[in-house]
Amino acid sequence: TRLLLSVSPCKNDIVRIVIDEARPIKARYRVPDVLSEEPRSDQLRVESQTKDSITLSWSSGHYQLQEDEQSSLWKETFRNFVDIKANGPSSLGADLCLHGFQHVYGLPEHPDRLQLRDTSDGEPYRLYNLDVFAADLYCRLGLYGSVPLMVAHKPDRTIGVFWLNASDTFVNIQYSPTDHEDDQTPPVKRRRLRPQSDVHWISESGVIDCIILLGPRPHQLFKQYAQLTGYQAMPPLFSLGYHQCRWNYNDEADVKAVDAGFDRHNIPYDVIWLDIEHTDGKRYFTWDPALFPKPAGLQHHLEKKKRKMVVISDPHIKVDPDWSLYREARDGRHFVKDREGQIYRGESSYLDFSCPATRAWYSRCFSLDKYKGSTASLFVWNDMNEPSVFNGPEQTMPKDAVHHGGWEHRDLHNLYGFYQHMATVDGLISRSGGSERPFVLSRSFFAGSQRLGAIWTGDNVSSWEYLKISLPMVLSLNLAGIAFCGADVGGFVKDPDPELLVRWYQAAALQPFFRGHSAKDTKRREPWLFGEEVTAAIRTAIQQRYKKKKHLTR
């Protein structure tokens, strides 16, 4: 297969390497909408050339590329699912050697330590957004979101590798030893080798679009990445406070009782959340008429205390021809199709957020005149947007489902939640006429999600091990540009003992996004339910958070 290679040095010390087929069976997918703008190219000069390498230069210095010489499946099966590759095999890969580096970071999201591990003896890191309930710790398989950014660091240099591909991706890492001899050789006799990290990327489809961030200092690298994919969106001030959530608060009286409990126990908080049971039969943009008969009045009750409400809005739409929103989506051709051209059905139908017209339609659903019972103090939580499909392969959408433009789901899977997040944010901006910052929390994410809003680490477990792992998970997201993130306090599943709950509040109060959340089969855990000693400790942790929040307003 003949390939086209493009090497483009760009402003701000980045280099873009793109490899595509000269004559593909079908044009390969190139990731849109993630880069804030196309990087501007610098003039490139060839300094020298040998049979296996070429030295290139441009205004900021000299760099060397070395080439290594390195065969088709049209159908695959996974359990009882059949994946038809209508356009033929499409996988691609590249090997990169990071000379002089022994420490690499990034590639969120994985429940693992901050420094990426050598994968020679096990599974590669996988970037494939999946709904993995209570994931095993120190696992390299795909989780809720993916940012294909790797950061290599040593005392005198920091560089980055950004692999702009939204398909199923695996990354292998091998750290080369610095000692040439084996462990039996006395240290004084060992020959020191120059360290290096070998990285192998492989993706299922698309093109090789690899951007090298040359740093050389950490702050320069992070600026280079932010200029490519966007800076963290400035959050509305209330969202920096404490958020109280549960799946689910039972009804309006329950919400008011919890709200009053915070006042009674002198514990500050800013936002209370409602999960899916607030809706009328799991139809988003509706309210259960028996449990939440006066939703606008409930929001006004909270707004009088300068508090907000957040409700859930997932990407799947209940199949109900009697529901006007379903009919609008169906008649407007806003759903993902299956490979036969029919509306794809998991347990529901799924909106095709890759289509600009669908995103615009979905954004309009958040307008005050269309979303009955909503007010300007209502904000949004995008969950299950990997997308999660309970009866699908790996509990997600089949790879041969078809999106806008005829692209298969395999090409853009990791963008699905990013696009829903984008449409929701646009809806809230339009609702206020651009006068107020939106707040939207998303479980799934990709590179560029930082410019949309907040992210959390997903369905965690109430255990000391999960509390510990939340710290490197949040730091890894920070390294990949997503600053406004956090882990659910106390763990989403299982019940924390009082000591664990207190310690989790103390740790989470220092994370950017601060929310307590729990599943419906857990015991209630509002801060005042464990005795005065526990209540006082949690109160102190949250109050310390608010002292920092006050400082931000000055």
Salt bridges, closest charged atoms under 4 A:
ASP20 OD2 - ARG30 NH2 3.12
GLU21 OE2 - ARG28 NE 2.68
GLU38 OE1 - ARG16 NH1 2.63
GLU47 OE1 - HIS62 NE2 3.88
GLU76 OE2 - LYS85 NZ 2.57
ASP83 OD1 - ARG410 NH2 2.53
ASP95 OD1 - HIS200 ND1 2.68
ASP112 OD1 - ARG117 NE 2.87
ASP131 OD2 - ARG443 NH2 3.36
ASP168 OD2 - ARG126 NH2 2.76
ASP168 OD2 - LYS399 NZ 3.01
ASP179 OD2 - ARG190 NH1 3.51
ASP179 OD1 - ARG192 NH1 3.00
GLU181 OE2 - ARG191 NE 3.54
GLU204 OE1 - LYS399 NZ 2.77
GLU204 OE2 - ARG410 NH1 2.78
ASP209 OD2 - ARG16 NH2 2.69
ASP254 OD1 - ARG524 NH2 3.02
ASP259 OD2 - HIS301 NE2 3.75
ASP259 OD2 - LYS305 NZ 2.62
ASP259 OD1 - ARG307 NH1 2.68
ASP263 OD2 - LYS305 NZ 2.86
ASP263 OD1 - ARG307 NH2 2.63
ASP270 OD1 - LYS549 NZ 3.84
GLU303 OE1 - LYS308 NZ 3.17
ASP320 OD2 - ARG283 NH2 2.90
GLU328 OE2 - LYS370 NZ 2.87
ASP331 OD1 - ARG330 NE 2.98
GLU340 OE2 - ARG339 NE 3.83
ASP352 OD1 - HIS403 ND1 2.77
ASP383 OD1 - ARG443 NE 3.19
GLU386 OE2 - ARG443 NE 2.68
GLU394 OE2 - ARG126 NH1 2.73
ASP400 OD2 - ARG339 NH1 2.49
GLU408 OE1 - ARG410 NE 2.82
ASP459 OD2 - ARG443 NH1 3.34
ASP488 OD1 - ARG515 NE 2.99
GLU499 OE2 - ARG503 NE 3.07
GLU526 OE1 - ARG524 NE 3.28
GLU532 OE2 - ARG539 NH1 3.70
